[in-house]
Amino acid sequence: MTASTQPPKTDQKASAKSTHPSGDKRFKVIDITMKRNQHRQDALIEVLHKAQEAFGYLEEDVLVYIARQLKLPLSRVYGVATFYHLFSLKPSGAHTCVVCLGTACYVKGAGEIMTALEAKTGITSGETTPDGQISIVTARCIGACGIAPAVVFDGTVAGQQTAESTLERVKGWKE
């Protein structure tokens, strides 16, 4: 090759590493978080939180991207993403209702709350209504045993819930 036909000498690996091939700017948020944590593997949970915040849920290509950038096996990234109930691999609805099914909550009526929610919305835990308005999620424990049964409505914990009070709260989301 002559000097005029050679590609310019740039560090293509460095530029490819800092941007996603799709050009999606949301990946920049993930890159910034990884850079701030010096691409440490132990920052995986923080990176996953930022990714879910940017994308709304953890898509497969996002998990692959994070695994490659942090030099982790995809199985480990997927394992962490599926272990913690706050991470979602599917798009969630405009509103999220998390019912705690820990021992204290269950003994005080969380099972009845779940049954009523499922009957009213027509979906089960981990699903979103067809109109995309409501997602129902269960948690093993949210650490609010003293106010059992606890339900988290769009990130706000409400204690001493009943099936009726929960349905009343969710009813406003359908409109």
Number of C-alpha atoms within 10 A of each C-alpha: 5 5 7 7 7 8 7 9 6 8 8 9 8 9 10 10 12 15 16 16 9 7 9 9 11 15 22 16 15 26 22 15 20 21 12 11 15 11 18 13 17 10 15 22 15 14 22 22 19 21 25 20 15 16 14 17 19 23 15 13 9 18 20 16 16 25 19 14 17 18 12 14 13 16 12 13 21 16 11 15 20 14 10 11 16 14 19 17 16 14 16 20 18 14 17 19 23 24 29 27 24 20 14 19 26 20 12 19 18 26 17 14 25 23 12 17 22 15 11 12 18 12 16 17 16 15 18 23 17 12 9 14 16 22 23 23 22 21 16 13 17 18 12 17 17 11 16 24 26 31 29 19 17 13 11 10 15 15 16 16 20 19 16 13 12 21 17 11 12 20 12 8 13 13 6
